[in-house]
Each structure stands twice: as structure tokens, then as C-alpha cells.
Amino acid sequence: MDPDDELEEEGPRKWWHFKFTKTPCLVRSLLYGIIGGLSVGTIHYMRRGVTLKAYDYGLMSFAVSSISAWGICRYSLAIKRHQFKKALLEGNKKRDEPEGEAKVT
């Protein structure tokens, strides 16, 4: 028996049972945010030498890059889903169309 099945049988899920890997775009956007925040914070500290300011810059760049990556990923995912649904509908129309009849336009 899988431990995940036991969690679903118990009732409502708690917040700590949240699966990050099942949320589309979350892991990638958090990784981009972490990399961006560390890079900007480190570069700012090396150039200026002020720890608190470097922390502020790192935190703000983490937030901006995470939200930007999340939005871009969700937008591209929505476009892919729309194209898939459109192709599926066109395929169903072609399947339901009788072969012997001429198509009138």
C-alpha cells in the first residue's frame, strides 16, 4: 500500500501534504527565483559590501524572477492546452464526417 493512498483515505488534506511536484510550473519557477536571488544578492554584496542591502536586493529579485517565471510558464502551458483541445476537436470533426459525401463550402 502506498503511503499517499493512506493520506487520501483519512479525509481532508492538511497543508503539509501539499505535493510540489504535481503543481505545474511551481518547481521550475522557484528554482529560477532562487538562482536569480542568489546571483543578484551575491553580485550586489561583492560590488558594495553592504550585507543588508544585498539581502534586500536578493529577496526582491527572488520574488520578481519567481513570479515572472510562473506567469510565463502558466501562459505557455495554457497555449499548449488550447492547441491540444483545438486539434482534438478538429480530429473529432474529421472522424465524424462521412467519407462518401462531398463537403459543401
C-alpha positions as CSV (number, residue, x, y, z in Angstrom):
1,M,0.0,0.0,0.0
2,D,1.3,3.4,-1.0
3,P,1.7,6.0,1.8
4,D,0.0,8.6,-0.4
5,D,-3.2,6.4,-0.5
6,E,-3.4,6.4,3.3
7,L,-3.4,10.2,3.3
8,E,-6.3,10.4,0.9
9,E,-8.4,8.0,2.9
10,E,-8.1,10.0,6.1
11,G,-10.2,12.9,5.0
12,P,-9.4,16.5,4.2
13,R,-5.7,17.0,3.3
14,K,-3.6,19.2,5.6
15,W,-1.4,22.0,4.2
16,W,1.8,20.0,4.8
17,H,0.6,17.2,2.5
18,F,0.9,19.6,-0.5
19,K,2.8,18.0,-3.4
20,F,5.1,20.5,-5.0
21,T,5.9,18.2,-7.9
22,K,2.3,17.9,-9.0
23,T,1.7,21.6,-9.3
24,P,2.5,22.7,-12.9
25,C,5.4,25.2,-13.2
26,L,5.9,25.6,-9.4
27,V,9.3,23.8,-9.1
28,R,10.8,25.4,-12.1
29,S,9.7,28.9,-11.2
30,L,11.0,28.5,-7.6
31,L,14.4,27.3,-8.9
32,Y,14.6,30.3,-11.3
33,G,13.8,32.6,-8.4
34,I,16.4,31.0,-6.1
35,I,19.1,31.2,-8.7
36,G,18.2,34.8,-9.6
37,G,18.0,35.9,-6.0
38,L,21.3,34.3,-5.0
39,S,23.0,35.7,-8.1
40,V,21.8,39.3,-7.7
41,G,22.4,39.2,-3.9
42,T,25.9,37.9,-4.3
43,I,26.8,40.3,-7.1
44,H,25.5,43.2,-5.1
45,Y,27.4,42.2,-2.0
46,M,30.6,41.8,-3.9
47,R,30.2,45.2,-5.5
48,R,29.1,47.2,-2.5
49,G,29.9,45.2,0.6
50,V,26.7,46.0,2.4
51,T,25.1,42.8,3.7
52,L,21.6,44.1,4.5
53,K,21.2,45.9,1.1
54,A,22.5,42.8,-0.7
55,Y,19.8,40.7,1.2
56,D,17.1,43.2,0.1
57,Y,18.2,43.0,-3.5
58,G,18.4,39.3,-3.4
59,L,15.0,38.9,-1.9
60,M,13.3,41.3,-4.3
61,S,14.9,39.6,-7.3
62,F,13.8,36.2,-6.0
63,A,10.2,37.4,-5.8
64,V,10.3,39.1,-9.2
65,S,12.0,36.3,-11.1
66,S,9.8,33.6,-9.4
67,I,6.6,35.5,-10.3
68,S,7.8,36.2,-13.8
69,A,8.8,32.6,-14.4
70,W,5.5,31.4,-13.0
71,G,3.5,33.7,-15.3
72,I,5.4,32.8,-18.4
73,C,5.2,29.1,-17.7
74,R,1.5,29.2,-17.0
75,Y,0.9,31.2,-20.1
76,S,2.8,28.8,-22.3
77,L,1.0,25.9,-20.7
78,A,-2.4,27.5,-21.4
79,I,-1.4,28.0,-25.0
80,K,-0.4,24.3,-25.3
81,R,-3.6,23.1,-23.7
82,H,-5.6,25.3,-26.1
83,Q,-3.8,24.0,-29.1
84,F,-4.3,20.4,-27.9
85,K,-8.1,21.0,-27.4
86,K,-8.3,22.6,-30.8
87,A,-6.5,19.7,-32.5
88,L,-8.7,17.2,-30.6
89,L,-11.9,18.9,-31.8
90,E,-10.7,19.0,-35.4
91,G,-9.8,15.3,-35.2
92,N,-13.3,14.5,-33.9
93,K,-14.9,16.5,-36.7
94,K,-12.9,14.7,-39.3
95,R,-13.7,11.3,-37.7
96,D,-17.5,12.1,-37.6
97,E,-17.6,13.3,-41.2
98,P,-18.9,10.6,-43.6
99,E,-16.3,9.6,-46.2
100,G,-18.7,9.3,-49.2
101,E,-20.3,12.7,-49.0
102,A,-18.7,15.8,-50.6
103,K,-18.0,18.7,-48.3
104,V,-20.1,21.8,-49.2
105,T,-18.4,25.1,-48.5
